[in-house]
């Protein structure tokens, strides 16, 4: 028996097997994501600004994060300052809470840490205004998702990021979908700085929306953050310091010679190909998935990322 | 700076710090989940039927699964038969696909396997009818979640499981939320047997609803399935057989002497305490989460599980 069937929708073979209760229309397989992407044009892909691209080197590989200065400009600037100071080098992933987040930062900057060894933030700010929402700006691209949402009046994509809007308040904000990179903080909303960040690794914790700042999104390397042993302590903290994963280095793409940068490209979320992908996920069917969902949830939509030329191999 | 703030909503300290823009009402913290559960009554907890409880022993610990015979009776019976034959003992976790599923079964029962070594299913059926949906039955407990849903006309909990309904068709079905255990199959809907199962480890892949049978739900041990290295091959298959995680044993609680069984209890999803928990998640606020979400998504609700007496330690 074939045991490879549970593929993501439309990524399957389009081989059709006849079985009862399917009409001719139903057996016409929707193109796969790969097939749809193969027809994309170069103009539909964007190269993220090197000022917004961060490479975090972990023992098992590289995580690439795109900052979102349209939504959290002060945090983006502060994180750039921290990265340029090599603040994160040698710090660690300090907790992995199942179905929630993986968080990294200074292990000593914690209840159980050695306060005398807390690393200085250098020229970076220790605290920042929250930046949880921003006024809706017609100049920012907005691609509405008409499928509805449990949490927000309107959802869609803004400049590549899953986002939500409330026309009544005139505000928009990034959403805590899988791969969102948020800013850890103390109880006071003013206490985030970007020196400790978390990535969403489970079911979208949308209740965090508008209660925490989202600094960006993981473009590559999510499995390096999600596929880690969960910490046994409350909130997923590791019991022993040796269980933490040490961060080799964190660098800004802009500080790496252009020839050494991976040529990462992200599909534009206002492109026709992205719309086709969403519709294939919403209404697509094939021999394996005979019944289309009819709708698609904001956080179940992946924004495709590619590297047209081979990535550099960073050693650590 | 305290670095333990990013706790799940309401699991936080209720210590209140005063800061601007909060009214007296806003600073009244909602009770935490722990506080709410502490007030539950014994009658609000149920002991799953030992005929429906499965223990899967992995190298790192034990996974407990509750079967859902109300929704997938033929699959439950077949899985019981397989378990009683010790079919799963020595088989393996064969793939971990990021933000999707962890799947286990016979590594040889796959495209790249050695067909001559496929393990016999013994007296179990090799194929079963799909059991993707079932007629709505007023005799089954149904606790509606009024918050809305992107995918289904109605959602809620049925006998402990997150589920969806369509009054128009008169059908109901279990939903692919985090921890759902589904039945892998070939392209033909009739080809599932329960000999290969998957658990959802990421954003709920609700497009799988009504396209695959859900055999049950993981009650304990999700981190043992979600915190695994992702396979590097397409669909998360492991590149080398040595990377697979071997299953020590799979047993039915009913086949274990009662005194040796963990005394697992699950909060009734039709209990007042469960309703209070949901509302705390929906409308709760505290010093950290100043803005309530106002709504809650079906798949973001955890059904509490407890072990009033210590678990047995199974060696393998």
Contacts between the chains, C-beta under 8 A, distances in Angstrom:
chain1	res1	chain2	res2	distance
A	1	B	109	5.6
A	1	B	126	7.6
A	1	B	186	5.5
A	1	B	191	6.3
A	2	B	110	7.6
A	2	B	111	6.6
A	2	B	186	4.7
A	2	B	187	7.3
A	3	B	94	7.1
A	3	B	103	7.8
A	3	B	105	6.2
A	3	B	106	7.7
A	3	B	109	5.3
A	3	B	110	4.1
A	3	B	111	7.4
A	3	B	113	7.7
A	3	B	184	6.3
A	3	B	196	5.6
A	4	B	110	6.5
A	4	B	111	5.7
A	4	B	235	6.0
A	4	B	237	7.4
A	5	B	184	6.5
A	5	B	185	5.9
A	5	B	186	5.7
A	5	B	187	6.1
A	6	B	97	8.0
A	6	B	100	8.0
A	6	B	101	6.1
A	6	B	103	6.4
A	6	B	182	7.8
A	6	B	184	5.5
A	6	B	198	5.9
A	6	B	212	7.6
A	6	B	235	7.2
A	7	B	234	7.9
A	7	B	235	5.4
A	8	B	97	7.8
A	8	B	100	6.5
A	8	B	205	7.8
A	9	B	207	5.2
A	15	B	187	7.6
A	17	B	187	5.2
A	17	B	188	6.1
A	19	B	188	5.4
A	19	B	189	6.8
A	19	B	190	7.4
A	94	B	3	7.1
A	96	B	227	7.1
A	97	B	8	7.7
A	98	B	222	5.9
A	98	B	223	4.5
A	98	B	226	5.9
A	98	B	227	6.9
A	99	B	178	5.4
A	99	B	222	6.9
A	99	B	226	7.0
A	100	B	8	6.4
A	101	B	6	6.2
A	103	B	3	7.8
A	103	B	6	6.3
A	105	B	3	6.2
A	106	B	3	7.7
A	109	B	1	5.6
A	109	B	3	5.3
A	110	B	2	7.5
A	110	B	3	4.2
A	110	B	4	6.5
A	111	B	2	6.5
A	111	B	3	7.5
A	111	B	4	5.6
A	113	B	3	7.8
A	126	B	1	7.5
A	147	B	150	5.7
A	148	B	148	7.4
A	148	B	150	5.4
A	149	B	150	6.7
A	150	B	147	5.7
A	150	B	148	5.4
A	150	B	149	6.7
A	150	B	150	6.9
A	150	B	295	5.0
A	150	B	296	7.4
A	150	B	297	4.6
A	151	B	293	5.9
A	151	B	294	7.5
A	151	B	295	5.4
A	151	B	297	7.2
A	177	B	203	7.3
A	178	B	99	5.4
A	178	B	202	6.3
A	178	B	203	4.9
A	182	B	6	7.8
A	184	B	3	6.2
A	184	B	5	6.5
A	184	B	6	5.4
A	185	B	5	5.8
A	186	B	1	5.6
A	186	B	2	4.8
A	186	B	5	5.6
A	187	B	2	7.4
A	187	B	5	6.1
A	187	B	15	8.0
A	187	B	17	5.3
A	187	B	287	4.9
A	187	B	288	5.2
A	188	B	17	6.4
A	188	B	19	5.3
A	189	B	19	7.2
A	189	B	290	7.0
A	190	B	19	7.6
A	191	B	1	6.3
A	193	B	1	8.0
A	196	B	3	5.6
A	198	B	6	5.9
A	202	B	178	6.3
A	202	B	202	6.8
A	202	B	203	7.6
A	202	B	226	7.6
A	203	B	177	7.3
A	203	B	178	4.9
A	203	B	202	7.6
A	203	B	203	5.8
A	203	B	204	6.0
A	203	B	297	7.9
A	203	B	299	5.4
A	203	B	300	5.5
A	204	B	203	6.0
A	204	B	297	7.8
A	204	B	300	7.4
A	205	B	8	7.8
A	205	B	300	6.9
A	206	B	293	6.4
A	206	B	297	6.6
A	206	B	300	7.0
A	207	B	9	5.2
A	207	B	281	6.9
A	207	B	289	6.9
A	207	B	292	7.9
A	207	B	293	4.1
A	207	B	296	7.5
A	207	B	300	7.4
A	208	B	289	7.8
A	209	B	293	7.3
A	210	B	291	5.2
A	211	B	288	7.5
A	211	B	289	4.9
A	211	B	290	6.6
A	211	B	291	5.4
A	212	B	6	7.6
A	222	B	98	5.9
A	222	B	99	6.9
A	223	B	98	4.5
A	223	B	229	7.6
A	223	B	230	3.9
A	226	B	98	5.9
A	226	B	99	7.0
A	226	B	202	7.6
A	226	B	226	7.7
A	226	B	230	7.5
A	227	B	96	7.1
A	227	B	98	6.9
A	227	B	227	6.8
A	227	B	228	6.1
A	227	B	229	4.9
A	227	B	230	4.8
A	228	B	227	6.1
A	229	B	223	7.6
A	229	B	227	4.9
A	230	B	223	3.9
A	230	B	226	7.5
A	230	B	227	4.8
A	234	B	7	7.9
A	235	B	4	6.1
A	235	B	6	7.2
A	235	B	7	5.4
A	235	B	8	8.0
A	235	B	11	8.0
A	237	B	4	7.5
A	281	B	207	6.9
A	287	B	187	4.9
A	288	B	187	5.2
A	288	B	211	7.5
A	289	B	207	7.0
A	289	B	208	7.8
A	289	B	211	4.9
A	290	B	189	7.0
A	290	B	211	6.6
A	291	B	210	5.2
A	291	B	211	5.4
A	292	B	207	7.9
A	293	B	151	5.9
A	293	B	206	6.5
A	293	B	207	4.1
A	293	B	209	7.3
A	294	B	151	7.6
A	295	B	150	5.0
A	295	B	151	5.4
A	296	B	150	7.4
A	296	B	207	7.5
A	297	B	150	4.6
A	297	B	151	7.2
A	297	B	203	7.9
A	297	B	204	7.8
A	297	B	206	6.7
A	299	B	203	5.3
A	300	B	203	5.5
A	300	B	204	7.4
A	300	B	205	6.9
A	300	B	206	7.0
A	300	B	207	7.3
